[in-house]
Amino acid sequence: MGTVVVVGAGPLLGKSIARAFGRRGHAVALVARRADALAALAESLQAEGIRAAGFAADITVPEQVARAFASIRETFGAIDILEFSPTDWGKGTDKLTSALATTAESAQADFALLVQGAIRCAREVVPAMVERGSGSLFFTTGYSAIQPLAFITSLGIANAGLRNYAYCLSEELKDKGVYVGTVSINAHIVPGTDGDPDKIAQVYLDMQDRRDRVESVFGPHHH
């Protein structure tokens, strides 16, 4: 079934996406900064019979990205699916930068993680996918990618940039057999609620199967 790489793999959405694809027989490569958290995540997936391994990397550091993807290819072979959903809500409220509180530095930090990080990861997998004429890339954003939300201005600017990149990539890759999709989440991701991560993960499987749309919005949306 091939290999899926989940970048920004955490205990909520990342785990659910990894599990959803893993249950279909995909090997799962988990990428995030903390090796200890990744090891625990990989173990819990392995306990469910899924082939999984963690590859620690800070995606804002080019050498770490290159090293992680080289290790993934050595471990699991060709990469068939890339899913990109890193978040940096570390301290929680430090992401709540209103328009007036947004600085060039705060905007740059979000851009470095979400946009430059995505480009870096995509460039690791796209050439081989084009050569094979198959593969999928998924980029995850929040609803601020579509609808500007002043209370997270910095994050929204980066989300919008990431969504723009996904659409542009899709345009160039759709005739080469490579599918690109973006998922904008307009929900609080909490197990057992409407924003259950397992429910959200199903959206990715559906897009992977149908390959008929560039974008899905999870949760309420209005244009």
C-alpha positions in Angstrom: 0.0 0.0 0.0 3.0 2.3 0.3 4.0 4.9 2.8 2.3 7.9 4.3 4.3 10.6 6.0 2.5 12.7 8.6 4.4 15.9 9.3 3.5 17.6 12.6 2.3 14.3 14.0 0.7 14.8 17.4 -1.8 12.9 19.7 -4.9 14.3 18.1 -5.3 14.9 14.3 -1.9 13.5 13.3 -2.5 10.3 15.2 -6.0 9.9 13.7 -4.7 10.5 10.1 -1.9 8.1 10.7 -4.3 5.5 12.1 -6.8 6.0 9.2 -4.2 5.4 6.5 -2.4 2.7 8.6 -5.5 0.6 8.9 -5.6 0.5 5.1 -2.2 -1.1 5.1 0.0 2.0 4.6 3.3 2.2 6.5 3.3 5.4 8.6 6.3 7.7 9.0 5.7 10.3 11.8 7.6 13.6 11.7 7.7 16.1 14.6 10.2 17.8 16.8 10.1 15.6 19.9 11.6 12.1 19.6 10.1 10.9 22.9 6.6 11.9 21.9 7.0 10.4 18.4 8.2 7.1 19.9 5.1 6.9 22.2 2.9 7.7 19.2 4.6 5.1 17.0 4.3 2.5 19.8 0.5 3.1 20.2 0.0 2.6 16.4 2.2 -0.5 16.4 0.0 -1.9 19.1 -2.9 -1.7 16.6 -0.9 -3.6 14.1 0.2 -0.6 12.0 3.8 -0.3 10.7 4.9 3.0 12.2 8.1 4.8 13.1 9.0 8.3 14.3 11.6 10.6 12.6 12.4 13.6 14.7 12.9 16.9 12.8 12.3 20.6 13.2 10.9 21.4 9.8 12.2 25.0 10.0 15.7 23.6 9.8 16.5 22.5 6.2 19.2 19.9 7.2 16.8 18.2 9.6 14.1 17.9 7.0 16.5 16.4 4.4 17.9 13.9 7.0 14.4 12.9 8.2 13.1 12.2 4.6 16.3 10.3 3.7 15.7 8.1 6.8 12.1 7.6 5.9 13.0 6.4 2.4 15.7 4.1 3.8 13.2 2.6 6.3 10.0 2.4 4.3 11.0 3.0 0.6 9.0 5.3 -1.7 6.7 7.9 -0.2 3.2 7.7 -1.6 1.3 10.3 0.5 2.5 13.4 2.4 0.2 14.9 5.0 1.3 18.3 6.4 -0.3 19.6 9.6 2.2 21.1 12.0 1.0 23.4 14.7 2.9 25.6 17.1 0.4 26.2 19.8 3.1 25.5 22.4 2.2 28.2 24.9 -1.3 28.5 23.7 -2.1 32.2 23.9 1.1 33.3 22.3 -0.5 32.5 18.9 -3.3 35.0 19.6 -1.7 37.8 17.7 -4.3 40.4 16.7 -3.7 42.5 13.6 -2.3 45.3 15.8 -0.2 43.0 17.9 1.2 41.2 14.8 4.8 42.1 14.2 7.1 41.3 11.2 8.7 38.7 13.5 5.5 37.0 14.6 4.3 36.8 11.0 7.7 35.4 9.9 7.6 32.7 12.6 4.3 31.3 11.4 5.4 31.7 7.7 8.6 29.8 8.4 6.7 26.8 10.0 3.7 26.6 7.7 4.7 27.9 4.3 8.5 27.3 4.1 8.0 24.1 6.1 5.4 22.9 3.6 7.5 23.8 0.5 10.5 22.1 2.0 8.6 18.8 2.7 6.8 18.9 -0.7 10.1 19.3 -2.5 11.4 16.1 -0.8 8.6 14.0 -2.3 7.3 15.6 -5.5 10.1 14.7 -7.9 9.8 11.0 -7.2 6.0 11.2 -7.4 6.1 12.9 -10.8 8.6 10.3 -12.0 6.2 7.5 -10.9 3.1 9.4 -12.1 1.4 8.8 -8.7 1.2 10.2 -5.2 -0.8 12.5 -3.0 -0.1 15.6 -0.9 -2.4 17.0 1.7 -1.9 20.4 3.4 -3.9 21.1 6.5 -4.9 24.6 7.6 -7.4 26.3 9.9 -10.4 28.2 8.6 -8.4 31.5 8.8 -6.8 30.4 5.5 -10.2 31.3 3.9 -11.8 33.7 6.3 -9.5 36.2 7.9 -9.8 36.1 11.7 -8.3 39.2 13.3 -7.4 37.4 16.6 -4.9 35.1 14.9 -3.6 37.5 12.2 -0.1 36.1 12.0 -1.3 32.5 11.8 -4.0 33.4 9.2 -1.5 35.1 6.9 0.6 31.9 6.9 -2.5 29.6 6.6 -3.6 31.6 3.6 -0.2 31.3 2.0 -0.2 27.6 2.6 -3.6 27.2 1.0 -2.4 29.3 -2.0 0.6 27.1 -2.4 -1.6 24.0 -2.3 -3.9 25.3 -5.1 -0.9 26.3 -7.2 0.8 22.9 -6.8 -2.4 21.2 -7.7 -2.7 23.2 -10.9 0.8 22.1 -11.9 0.7 18.5 -10.8 -2.8 17.4 -11.7 -1.8 16.3 -15.2 1.2 14.4 -13.8 -0.8 11.9 -11.8 -0.1 13.6 -8.5 -3.0 14.7 -6.4 -2.9 17.8 -4.1 -5.6 18.6 -1.6 -6.0 21.1 1.3 -8.2 20.7 4.3 -9.3 23.7 6.2 -10.5 22.9 9.7 -13.2 25.1 11.3 -13.6 23.3 14.5 -12.0 22.7 17.9 -10.4 19.3 17.6 -11.7 17.4 20.7 -12.3 13.7 20.8 -16.0 12.7 21.2 -17.3 16.0 19.8 -18.3 17.3 16.4 -14.6 18.1 16.0 -13.5 14.5 16.7 -10.1 13.9 15.0 -11.2 10.5 13.8 -14.1 12.2 11.9 -11.7 14.8 10.4 -9.3 12.0 9.3 -12.1 10.4 7.2 -12.1 13.6 5.1 -8.5 12.8 4.0 -9.4 9.2 3.1 -12.4 10.4 1.1 -10.3 13.0 -0.8 -7.6 10.3 -1.4 -10.2 8.0 -2.9 -12.1 10.5 -5.0 -9.3 12.9 -6.0 -12.1 15.2 -7.2 -11.5 18.4 -5.3 -8.6 20.6 -4.2 -10.2 21.7 -1.0 -12.4 20.4 1.8 -13.7 22.5 4.7 -14.4 20.6 7.9 -17.0 22.4 10.0 -19.3 25.3 9.1 -18.2 27.4 6.2 -19.6 30.3 4.2 -18.1 32.3 1.3 
